[in-house]
């Protein structure tokens, strides 16, 4: 795990596993470093995408309400 990233929960890893449509034994596959790195990267990407959507949604609502310039 990279020190720059906060640790991911097992639920986040399992969600990424499912969103990637991976098959097989999750626990056994996660014991392999390359697989774990790939699933962690995907989980972080999914989380970043969700945060970006939420931010854009809030920005649009603020602009529509006239609470924000631009």
Backbone as JSON, one array per atom type, in Angstrom:
{
  "sequence": "XXXXXXXXXXXXXXXXXXXXXXXXXXXXXXXXXXXXXXXXXXXXXXXXXXXXXXXXXXXXXXXXXXXXXX",
  "N": [[0.85, -1.18, 0.0], [0.51, 2.21, -0.76], [1.89, 5.0, 0.91], [0.74, 7.42, 0.46], [-1.95, 7.15, 0.12], [-5.1, 6.74, 1.73], [-6.11, 3.97, 3.74], [-8.17, 1.43, 2.29], [-11.43, 0.18, 2.9], [-12.63, -3.17, 3.48], [-15.15, -3.45, 2.42], [-15.18, -1.47, 0.41], [-13.25, -2.51, -1.28], [-14.45, -4.95, -2.0], [-16.71, -3.95, -3.31], [-15.51, -2.7, -5.51], [-14.42, -4.97, -6.7], [-16.75, -6.27, -7.5], [-17.83, -4.33, -9.25], [-15.93, -4.38, -11.23], [-16.54, -6.75, -12.28], [-15.31, -9.13, -11.57], [-14.43, -12.57, -11.21], [-14.39, -15.55, -9.24], [-12.66, -16.51, -6.2], [-12.72, -14.06, -3.9], [-11.2, -13.54, -1.52], [-8.99, -15.27, -1.81], [-7.9, -14.32, -4.22], [-7.22, -11.71, -3.49], [-5.03, -12.09, -1.95], [-2.93, -12.1, -3.63], [-0.5, -9.89, -4.68], [-0.4, -8.29, -7.17], [-3.08, -8.42, -8.03], [-4.44, -7.32, -5.85], [-3.39, -4.71, -5.89], [-4.43, -3.78, -8.33], [-7.22, -3.91, -7.86], [-7.41, -2.15, -5.7], [-6.6, 0.24, -6.94], [-8.68, 0.55, -8.77], [-10.84, 0.83, -7.0], [-10.17, 3.27, -5.75], [-10.33, 4.94, -7.98], [-13.06, 4.7, -8.62], [-14.14, 5.84, -6.28], [-13.13, 8.46, -6.48], [-14.41, 9.31, -8.78], [-17.06, 9.35, -7.92], [-16.91, 11.35, -5.93], [-16.28, 13.54, -7.58], [-18.57, 13.77, -9.16], [-20.45, 14.45, -7.16], [-19.44, 16.93, -6.33], [-19.64, 18.45, -8.7], [-22.39, 18.43, -8.98], [-23.23, 19.87, -6.72], [-22.03, 22.35, -7.29], [-23.44, 23.12, -9.61], [-26.0, 23.42, -8.58], [-25.59, 25.53, -6.79], [-24.86, 27.59, -8.56], [-27.22, 27.8, -10.03], [-28.91, 28.73, -8.07], [-27.91, 31.19, -7.72], [-25.96, 31.62, -5.88], [-23.35, 31.51, -6.32], [-20.61, 32.69, -8.21], [-19.9, 32.72, -11.79]],
  "CA": [[0.0, 0.0, 0.0], [1.25, 3.45, -0.84], [1.66, 5.85, 2.08], [-0.02, 8.6, 0.05], [-3.37, 6.83, 0.09], [-5.7, 6.22, 2.95], [-6.47, 2.56, 3.55], [-9.52, 1.15, 1.83], [-12.13, -0.84, 3.69], [-12.93, -4.4, 2.74], [-16.38, -3.2, 1.66], [-14.81, -0.73, -0.79], [-12.55, -3.45, -2.17], [-15.44, -5.89, -2.53], [-17.54, -3.22, -4.27], [-14.71, -2.56, -6.73], [-14.35, -6.32, -7.27], [-18.03, -6.52, -8.18], [-17.98, -3.4, -10.37], [-15.02, -4.86, -12.27], [-17.1, -8.04, -12.71], [-14.3, -10.17, -11.36], [-15.0, -13.84, -10.77], [-13.47, -16.34, -8.44], [-12.63, -16.32, -4.76], [-12.2, -12.73, -3.57], [-10.15, -13.62, -0.49], [-7.81, -15.92, -2.38], [-7.33, -13.43, -5.22], [-6.67, -10.53, -2.84], [-3.74, -12.44, -1.34], [-1.91, -11.86, -4.66], [-0.19, -8.47, -4.71], [-0.84, -7.58, -8.38], [-4.55, -8.34, -8.05], [-4.81, -6.37, -4.81], [-3.05, -3.36, -6.39], [-5.37, -3.43, -9.39], [-8.53, -3.67, -7.27], [-7.3, -0.92, -4.92], [-6.58, 1.37, -7.88], [-10.03, 0.7, -9.29], [-11.67, 1.36, -5.92], [-9.86, 4.69, -5.61], [-10.88, 5.62, -9.15], [-14.51, 4.76, -8.44], [-14.42, 6.82, -5.22], [-12.84, 9.79, -7.02], [-15.48, 9.64, -9.72], [-18.25, 9.69, -7.12], [-16.69, 12.68, -5.33], [-16.35, 14.53, -8.65], [-20.0, 13.95, -9.5], [-21.1, 15.17, -6.08], [-18.96, 18.31, -6.37], [-20.25, 19.1, -9.86], [-23.81, 18.59, -8.7], [-23.37, 20.98, -5.78], [-21.67, 23.58, -8.0], [-24.53, 23.47, -10.51], [-27.11, 23.89, -7.76], [-25.23, 26.85, -6.27], [-24.94, 28.55, -9.66], [-28.63, 27.98, -10.36], [-29.53, 29.51, -7.0], [-27.28, 32.5, -7.7], [-25.11, 31.7, -4.7], [-21.95, 31.37, -6.73], [-20.31, 33.36, -9.47], [-19.51, 31.94, -12.98]],
  "C": [[0.89, 1.23, 0.0], [0.89, 4.35, 0.33], [0.83, 7.08, 1.74], [-1.53, 8.38, 0.14], [-3.86, 6.38, 1.45], [-6.11, 4.77, 2.7], [-7.93, 2.4, 3.12], [-10.14, 0.08, 2.71], [-12.36, -2.07, 2.83], [-14.19, -4.21, 1.9], [-16.08, -2.45, 0.36], [-14.12, -1.64, -1.79], [-13.53, -4.44, -2.8], [-16.35, -5.23, -3.56], [-16.79, -3.04, -5.59], [-14.61, -3.89, -7.45], [-15.62, -6.61, -8.07], [-18.21, -5.61, -9.39], [-17.06, -3.77, -11.53], [-15.49, -6.19, -12.87], [-16.08, -9.16, -12.65], [-15.01, -11.44, -10.9], [-13.94, -14.58, -9.97], [-13.56, -15.96, -6.96], [-11.95, -14.99, -4.43], [-11.03, -12.82, -2.6], [-8.86, -14.23, -1.04], [-7.12, -15.0, -3.39], [-6.65, -12.22, -4.58], [-5.35, -10.82, -2.13], [-2.59, -12.25, -2.34], [-1.72, -10.36, -4.82], [-0.65, -7.76, -5.99], [-2.36, -7.4, -8.46], [-5.01, -7.29, -7.04], [-4.54, -4.93, -5.27], [-4.06, -2.9, -7.44], [-6.75, -3.1, -8.81], [-8.51, -2.4, -6.42], [-7.31, 0.3, -5.83], [-7.98, 1.62, -8.44], [-10.96, 1.29, -8.23], [-11.43, 2.85, -5.72], [-10.41, 5.49, -6.78], [-12.4, 5.76, -9.05], [-14.88, 5.81, -7.39], [-14.18, 8.24, -5.72], [-13.93, 10.23, -7.98], [-16.75, 10.05, -8.99], [-18.1, 11.07, -6.5], [-16.79, 13.79, -6.37], [-17.79, 14.81, -9.03], [-20.72, 14.75, -8.43], [-20.71, 16.65, -6.09], [-19.6, 19.07, -7.53], [-21.73, 19.37, -9.62], [-24.05, 19.76, -7.76], [-23.07, 22.31, -6.46], [-22.81, 24.04, -8.9], [-25.71, 24.02, -9.72], [-26.83, 25.28, -7.21], [-25.31, 27.9, -7.36], [-26.4, 28.82, -10.01], [-29.35, 28.83, -9.32], [-28.94, 30.91, -6.91], [-26.37, 32.71, -6.5], [-23.63, 31.65, -5.05], [-21.75, 32.07, -8.06], [-19.85, 32.35, -10.51], [-20.66, 31.25, -13.53]]
}
